[in-house]
């Protein structure tokens, strides 16, 4: 099994930038403008007689129709996107809307429509100023035909995407993919490329953040640079997903570390108002739990969605199991001690809310027991103990919520021993 690459801060920043809708739209706009101007630049390559014989003069009317239709389609698509984000926020969970707003298929559709609009507008302006000769109009016509083909393909894909946009099942799939990606990254580097902490020794000087929020990212390379050429160790205290404040230490460093190095350590922790997906698989599990809990009483009684969430959570947690055929790599940062994720905490993040909210619906605790049994069977060294603990908790919640003795007995029979 191939290991995931470590996520550098530059890579993360660029990836976040490219996931913004306006970035791709801006590139497509520049591309549309460039194509329209290239037709003028290379018009000398087309013989004038040939250009007139194929009806190149018709390109102006085509561009006018294309510009007006693309503006309408873009407005409609933006309306659908905003509506879907609102639906996902109210019907699923607001935490899932970030994934919908970064959906590549929606970005591709919007960028194609806006790029086609800009191409048409620039082409119309250039035709009005008599910038094109017959050869240029023929090249512009050829580019327009190719663009129309791209628009048709994009529209067909966009129609298919609209049938799933904002739906609960598709939201679960998006969250599962994001959580699984983060889980694989932490499985391959459980200490973020560092080494396990030493419970007997910890560096004496705490480093505190300057703002209140969640740790989104820990730049291990920056922490190594802060250590310089010394033999000192550094202890990371706040993992991605941790809520921190100016009295909560981010890390502990050696007392010989200077103020500039301490500031480098502080800046290595990216703190923002919300949690992020890249290094925080527990966030994905928590969002799955929110989706499942929102489908259960007293909000609703859609236990099918809760069961789908349990299945998605089981698949995400399966990525936490190490690959036995792939030996653990040497630590990339041997002087940085980083605690690993707690398996107990991850199971609590996703299964405890469902056990509490769905205790009165027999199908939910029974499916939870089956999922916990599956985890304990697949990786007993990692999951057996926390799965048994949580299995008893599921049974306790069901005993308190269910009324019929037969239903209580059905849950108890599945309790892990």
N, C-alpha and C positions, 0 to 999 in steps of 0.2 A: 504494500500500500504506500503510495507516494505521500511524503510529508508536506504539510503546508509551509509556505515560505514565511519567515518572520515579517511582520508588518512594520516597516520603518515609518517614521513620522512624516517624511516627505511623501512617501507612497500613500499614506492615509490622507494627507491634506489634498493631494492631487485627486485621489479617488473620490473624496467628498465633493471636490469642486466639479468633477466631471459628472457627478450624479445630480447636479443642479440642472433644472430644465432650461434655463436661459443660456447655459454654456453651449449645449448642443445646438440650440436654435440659432445662436450667434454664429457658430461655425457654418451652419447650413446657409444662413443669410449671406455670409461672406463668399461661400461657394457659389451661390446663385448669382451674385454680383460679378464674381470673377468669370463665370461661364459666359454671361452676357457680354462682358467686355472683351473676352478672348475671341468671340465671334467677329468683333470689329477689328481686332489686331491681326487676325489671320484671313481676313476676307479676300486678300490678294491671291490666295491659293485657288480660288474657285473661278473658272471662266465665266464671264458675264453672260454669254449666250446660253450656256447650260443652266445658269441660275434662273434666267427668265423663262426657259422652257418648262421648268418643273413647278412654276407657280409660287416662287418665293415671296411674292408681294402679299400673299395671304397671311403671313405671319403676324401682321399687326392686329387683325381681327381676332386671331387665336389668342394672342397674348392678352387682349382686352377681356375676353371671356374668362381666361385662366385667372387673371388678377382678381376679378370680382368674385369668382367662385371660391378661390382659395381663401379670400378674406372671410367669406361666409362660413366655410368649413372650419377654419381656425377658431372663429368665435364659438361655433357650436361645440367643437372639441374641448375648448377651455371651459365652457359651461358644464359639459358632462364631467370633466375632471374635478371641478369644484364641487359638483353635486355628489360625486362618488366619494370624495374626501369627507364631506359632511356626513354621508351615510355610514362610512366606515367608522368615523369618530363616534357617532351616536349608537350605531347598531353593533359594533364590535368592541373597539377600544381606541381612545385617542392615540395611544402609543403605537398603533399599527399604521397610522396615517403617514408617518415618515416613509415607510416602505412603499406605500401607494404613490406618494409624491415623487419618489425616485424611480418609478417604474420605467424601464428602458423602452418598452413598446409604446407607452404614451409619449415619452420624449421624442422617439423617432417619428411618430405620426405628427406631432406638433411642429417639430423641426422641419420635416419635409414640406408641410403646408406653408409654413412661414418662409422657408427658403424659396419655394416655388412662387410665392407672392412677390418676394423681392426681385427674383429673376424677371418676372413679368413686368414689374414696374420699371426696372432699369431698362429692359428691352423697349418698352413703350416710349420712355423718355428719349432713348437713343434714336429710335425711329423718328420721333417728332423733330429732332434736331438734325435729321438727315445725316446722321453719323455713319449709317450703313449704306454700302452700295448693294448691288444685286448679289454679289458673292457673300457679303456679310449677312444679308437677309436669309440666304439659303442656309448658311451655317446656323443662324439663329433658329430657323425653322427645324433643322435637324436636332438641335439641342432641346427645342420645345417638345418634339415628338418623344425623345428619350425621357424627358421629364414627365410627360403625361403617362408614359408606361410606369415610371416609378410611383407616381401618384396613385394609379389604379391598384398596384400591388399593395401600397401602404394602406389605402382605403379598405381593401379586403381584409388585411390583417387587423386593422383598427376595428372593423365591424365584429370580427371574432373576439377581439379583446373586450369590446363593450358588453358582450354577453356575460363576461365574468367580472367586470370591473366593480369593485366595492363589495362583492359578495363575501359571505362569511367563510365559505370553503376556500376561496382563493386567498382570503386574508390569513387563514390558518396555514396555507401552503407557503406564503411569503415569509411569515414569521418562522415557520419550521426551517426553511432554507437559511435564513439569516442566523438563527440559533445554532443550526448544525455546522455552519461554516465557522462560527466563533468557537464552538465546542471542539472541532477538529484542531483548530489552532492551539487551544489550551491543552488538548490531549498530547499533541506533539511537543509542546513546550509548557509543561505544567508549572514551571517556575519562571516563565517568560524568558527563558534563556539563561537564567541564573541558577543558583543552587538552593537546596532546602534550608530553612532557617535552623539555627541552633538554639534550642530552648534554654540552654545554660548560659549563653552569652548573647548580648545585644549591645550595639553601640550606644554610647551615653547621651549624645546630643540630638534632641528631636528637631525636625524641620517642619514648620507649620505652613499651611497655605495662606494666601492673602485674601481669598474669597470663599464664599459658601457655595457649595454645589456638589456635584458628583464627579468623581475621578473617571474620565473617559478613556484616558490612554496614559501608559507609562513608557517613556522613551528610555529604554535600557541603554542604548548607545550613549545618550547624553549623561546618564548616571555613571557610565564607565569613564567618560571624559572628565567628569567632575572628580573622580578618584585620581586621575592623572597617573603618574608612575609610582605612587605609594603602594605599600602593601596593606593599607587599611581596608576594612570591610565596610559594607553599607547594607543596612537592613530596611527593606521596603515594608511599610506598615499599612498602606492603603492600596488595595487592589482596585482595578477598574470596576466600577459599580458601587464603590464605597462612598457614602455621603460624608463629606468633610466640612470642617469649619476652622476658623483660626485657632481653636484650642485642640484640634484633632491632628496628631502628627501624621505627616505623609511618609516620613522615613526617619531613620536614626543613623547618624554619621559619627565619625571619629571626632574627638574634641580638638584634634590638630588641624582640622579642615578650615580653610580660610573663608571669609565672607563671600568672595566671588564664587568659590566652588559651591558653597551652600546655596547661593542664588541659582546656580546652574541646576542643582538638585531640585529646587522648588519649581523651576520652569520645566523640568522634565515630566512633571505631572500635569497633564491637561485637565483642568477643572472647568466644568460648565454647568448650566442650569439643569440639563437633562442627561439621562443615561444614554449611552450609545451602544451599537451592536458589535463593533469590531473586536474588542478584547473582553467582552462581558457576556458569556453564554447564559449566565443567570438572569440577565435582563430578558433574553428571548424566552426562557422558561417562565418567567413571571408574566410576560405578555400573553403567553399561551394560557396560563392559569386565569388571567383576567377575561379572556375570551370565553373560556369554559364556564367561569363563575357567572358571567353576565347572562348565560343561557339557562341558568338554574333558578329555582325559587329563591326569594320572592320576586325577582325581576321577571323571570319567564319560567317555562317548564319544557325547554327544548333539550332533553337529555341526549339526543342524537349529536348535537354539537359538542356537548361535554365528552361524549365517547370518542368523537373524532379528535378532540384535543388530547385525550389520553393516548390515543394511538400516535399522534404526532410527537408528544412528549417522549414516548417510549423510543421512537426512532431517533430523536435528538440525543437522548441519554445513551443510546447504544454506541454513539460516536465517542463516548468517554472511555470505552473499553480500549486498552492498549493493544497494538498489533504485536502479537507474540513473535512473529517472524521478523520484525524490524527492531533491532536493538536501539536502546535509548542513545541519542547523540551526546557528544561531550558538551558541557555547558559553554555557551558563548561568552558569558560574563561571570567567571568563577569567583569574583569578589563581591557579587551582589546576592544577598540572601532574600528570597521571595517565597512567601507561603503559597501553597497550592490551594486550589478550590476544595471546599468541603463537599463530599458526596452527600452527607446528611443535609446540608443547606440546599443543595440543588434539588433533592427529592422534596424537601419541604416547600421550596419555592413553587413547584408546579402541582404537587399532589395534595398538599395539606388544604389549600383553599377549596379544591374540588371535593375533598372528603368532608369538609365542613358544610359547604353549600349544597352538595348533592346527597347528603346522608339520608334524606327522606325519600329518595327515588332509588328503588332496589337496583336498577340497572347500573347506576353510577358506582356505588361501592363494590359491586361484584366485578365490574370492569377494572376498577382500581386494584383490587386484589389480584386479578389475573395479570395486570401489567407489572405489579411488584413481584409476583412469582416469576414472571419471565425475566426480569432484571436479575433476580437472585440466581436463577438457573444459568443465565448466559455468562455472568461474571460474578461468581460467589465471593471472590476475594474482595471485590470492590463494593458490591451491592447487598450482600446477604444480611449483614448486621443492620444497616439503615433501612433496608426493605422490611425486615421483620418488625422493627420498631414502628415504622409507619403503617404496616399492615394491622398491627394491634390498635393503632390510633383510628384507622378507618373503621375497624370493628366497633370501637367505643362510640364513635359518632353515629354509626348505623343503629346500635343498640338504643341510643338515646332518641333517635328520630323515627325509626320504624315502629309500627304498631303491631303487626301480625307476628306471632312467634315463629311461624314458618319462614318468613322473610329474614328475620334475625338469624335463625339457624342456618339459612343458606349463606349468609355472609360469614358467619362464624366458621363454617366448614372450609372456607377458602383462606382463612387466616393462616399466615405463615408461622410455623412453630420453630 
